[in-house]
Amino acid sequence: MKPERTRGPARLAPFPVHEALVERLLVAHASPEAPRDEVVAHALGCCAGYAYADLDTVATIASRVGLEECAGVRLTQIVDAMLVFSTAYLLQSRCGRVVILGYRGTEPSNLGNWLGDADVGVASMAVGGERLRVPAGFHRNVRATRWAVLEELGAALAGRSLFDPAERVDFPMEALYVTGHSLGGAMAVLFALSIAEAPECRAIAERLRAVYTFGQPLTTGVPAPAAVGELGRRLHRHLLPGDPVPALPPASWCRLGHCGREWRFAEGGWSEAPAPIAQLKSVPRALLSLAARKPPRGPSSIRDHAPDRYIAALRPEDRVTELGDHV
């Protein structure tokens, strides 16, 4: 695949949304036990939400949020017959010290993409010397672009510009964040697991600061290897109360669980849930939850899964939106 490259715009009022975002990303998750950071959550939520757009839009939004003049790369692999629709974005700060990897979720108008999501036959991947069961469709899409992503991260680690690999940046990559909405969140988790204890990825894995996901479906089999729990210390999953997707796929298709810390939005703020959301049991119940206003578990709507709903809920009240207003 041939990477697409661009550079985000320079500062323009009323942006950036978050001043000194690069410095915030460098210190926010210096240790695995670091708490969720609201500025990091909003910035990554914007990157994950706009991953459904083209490269110039993604780089523009990242620059507006605070990653000004960032280098942007898009990696795409599409194989319709294999139900592969994999798109990854890499955003490198101007100085080179921070890189954000964002995965695109399910495209609403792409039937093949939906069929790939429905492929929840069991696949397995090596994690920490053990085998982890994962949904086959999710796993296939991560694998499709994984090596290309690793090549770009290797260049960032070597101090190369992702806008022009022939040029050097001021610093090599120090902090890596991985994010995604919906299927993109599942892919973010699987990518992070894929580098966790792989010898060839050690230098990249050592720079992984955190994984932030939004409306992420169930991704890992249960019981899970110990390495999944290790990643869970750096994983922050966000879900809106009406979003049915975090309880899918249903248990009748494949028994799965969530790892990491779960954050739920209620009464205008985010709070950590005492336990992860439960998996729906059957196909009919899961399908009903996508369309019904009041499924058995309470009010729910697929509209509550939309990325703009997450971005709006994540934005600190004293900041402008990524569009430059206060709506």
N, C-alpha and C positions, 0 to 999 in steps of 0.2 A: 504494500500500500504506500502511496505517496503522501507524506504529511502536508497539510495546508498550514501556512504560517501567516501571522499578522502581528501588529503591535497596537496596543490600546492607546487612546488619546491622552494628551497631557491634561493638567488640571484646568478645570473650567467651573466657575461659580454656577450653582451653589454646592458643587462637589469639591472634595470627596465627602461621602456620607460619614466616613470614619477617618478622622485624622490619625496619622501614625499607625496605620493598620499593619504595616510590615513589622514594626517593632512589637505590636500587640501579638501578632502571630508567632514571633520568635520567643516570647516569654510565657504565653498563655498556657502551654502544655509542656513545660520543661520537664515534668515528671509524669509517670503514668497515672498517678493518683490525683492529678490536677482536676479541679472542678470544671463543670461546664462554664463557658465564657459567652455572655450574651452578644458581644460584638462579633466574636468568631462565628457564633451560630448564625447571625444575620448575614454576615459576609458570605459564608459558605452556602447558606440557604439561597442567596441570590445567584451564586455560581451554579448551584444544582438546578434551580428553577429555570434559568435561561439556557441550560445545556440543550434544551429542545430547539434552540435557535441556531443561526449560522455563526461561523467563527467570529466575524467582525462584531456581531451583537454581543457575543459572550465576552470578548475582550473589552468592548466599550463598557458593559455593565461592571466588569471587574475593576476597570479603571475608575469608574464613578464611585464605586463602593470604597475604594481606597488603595487598590493595587495599581497605582497610576503608571501609565506607559509600560504596562506589562507586556511580555512576549506571549503570544497565544499560538497554540498548536492544536489542530484537530486531526485525529486518527480515526478512520472509518473503515469497517469491513462489512460488506453486505453480500450474503449468499442466500438468495431467496429459497432455493430448494432445500437448504439445510436449516432454514429458519434462523439465520444469523443476521442480526441487525445491531451491530456493536459500534458505538461512537464514544470516544474518550477525548476530553479536552485537558490540555496542560497549560497552566498560567504561571509564568515565572516573573517574579518581581524584577523591577529594573536593575536592582543591585545584584540579583541572583540568589539571595539568601533564602527566599521562600518560594516554594512551588505548590500549587493547588492542582490536584488531579480530580476532575469531575466527570462522572459518567452520565450519559443521557438515559432517561427512563423510557418507558413504552410510549411510542408515538400514537396518539389517539386514532389517527386515520389509517394506520398501517396494519392491515389484517394479518400479515405474516408475523409482525411483531407480537400481536396478541396470541397467535398460535404458538409462537416460541415460548411465551410466558406460560401457556397452558401445558407445555411439555415438562411435567413435573415427575417424569420417570427418574429413578434414582441413579445419580452418577456419584463418583467418589473422587476425592482429591487427597493428596498426601499433606498432612499438617502435623508437624512435630513428631515425625516418625510413625504416625498412626493414620488411619483412613477415616475421612470425614464424609458422610453422606450429604449430598446437596442436590437440589433440583437440577435436572439435566439441562434445561433451557437456559437457566441463569449461568451455569458453569460454562456452557458452550460459548456464550456471548463474551464472557470475560477472557477466555482462552483466545478468542479470535484476534484481539488487539493487544494481548498481554506482552508479547515480545517487543512490539513496536513501542509500547508505553515504557518498557524497561530500557530500551535504547535511548529514548528521550530523557528519561531520568538519569541515565548514566552520563549523558552529555551535560546535564545540569550539575551533576555531582563533580564533573571534571572542570566546571567553571566556564562552560560554553553557553553562548546565547541560544535560546530556543527560537529566536526570531531569525538569526543568521548563525548557524553552527560554526562558521568560519571565524566568528568574532568571539572574544572573551568578555565575560561580565566581571564586575568588581570582586565578587565572592562566589565560591562554589555553594551548592545547595546545602543549607543547614537544617531546614525544617520542611517537612512534607505533610500536607493535609490531603485527605481523600474524602470525597463527598458524592452524594447522588440523591435523587428523588425517585421514589417508587422502585422500579426495576434497577434504576441507576444506583439506588442505595444498596440493593442486594449485590450488585456488581462491585461496589466500593468495598463491601465487607469481604467478598470472596477474593478480590485482588489483595487486600491487606493480609488475609490468611495465606495467600499463595506465596508471599515473600517473607512470612514470619520466621521460618527457620530454614529457608533455602540458602545454602552456602553461597551461591552465585549472586544472591540478592542482599547479602548481609549489610553492606555499606548503605544501601537504600533503606532497608528495614530499620537500621539504627537511627535514621533521620525521620521516621514516621512519628509525628507528634500526636495526631488524633484522627479519628474517622467520625464525621457527622453525617447522619442520614435523616431523610424526611419522608414519612409515609412509606417506609421500607417494608416489603413483605417478609414473611418468615423465610429464613435462608439456610440454616444449618440443621443437620439431623441431630436427634437426641438418642442416647446420651452423646455428648460431644467430647472430643479429646481435650486434654488440659490446655493445649495451645489456644483453643478457642476462648477459654476463660482468661488467658493472658491478654488477648486482643480486647476482650470485653472491658478491661480497665481503661482503654483508650477510645472506646466506642460510645457515642452519644446518639441515641435514636430518638427522633421527635415524631409525635403523632398528635393529630387533632382529634377531638372526641368523636366526631361523626365519620371519620375516615375508616372504611371497612377493610382496606387493603392490608394493614399490618396484621390482621388475623387470617390472612390467606397465604398460601394455598390451603385448602381444607384437609383435615386429617385423613379423610377417606382416600385421598390421592397419595399423600406422603406425610408421615409424622415428622414434624419439624418444630424447632424452638427458636427463641430469640436469645441473643447474648448481649452483653453490654448494659449500659444504663438507659432506662427509658424515661423520657420527659414528655409529659402530657400538658396540654394547654387548657386552662380553666380559669374563669373569673379574671381574665386579662393578663394572666401570667403563666409561666412554665414552672412546673414542680416535678420532682422525681417520683415516679410511681414505685410503690412498695414491691410490686411483682409485675412481670411482663404480661402483656395482653394475651389472652388465651386463644389458641387456634380454633377456628370454626371446625365443626365435626364432619359435615357432609357437603356434597356438591350442591344440592338444591338450596341449602341454607346460605352457602357462599354466594350463589348466583342471585338469590333474592336480595342479599345485602348490597349488591351493586346498584340495584334499582329502587328498592323500597325506601320509603321515608321512615318507617318504623319496623325494622326487623326485630327478632326476639331479644336482641341485646340492647335495644333502645334506639333513639333517633340516629339515622345514618343516611348518608348520601354520597354517591361517587363524586359529586361536586366538592365535597369536603376534602377530597384527595388531591385537588388541583394545586399545582405548585404556587400559584399566586396567593392562595389562601395561607399557605405556610409562610411565604415571604412577608405577608401583611402581619401575621401573628408574631413573627420573629423580630420585626423592626422595633427598636427602642423608641419610646414615645417622643423623645427630644430630638430625633434625627429625621431628616428629609427622607423620602423614598428614593429608590434607585432611579426614579423618573424626575426627581427634583422638586417634588411638592410634599405637602403634609397630609395628604388624604389618608 
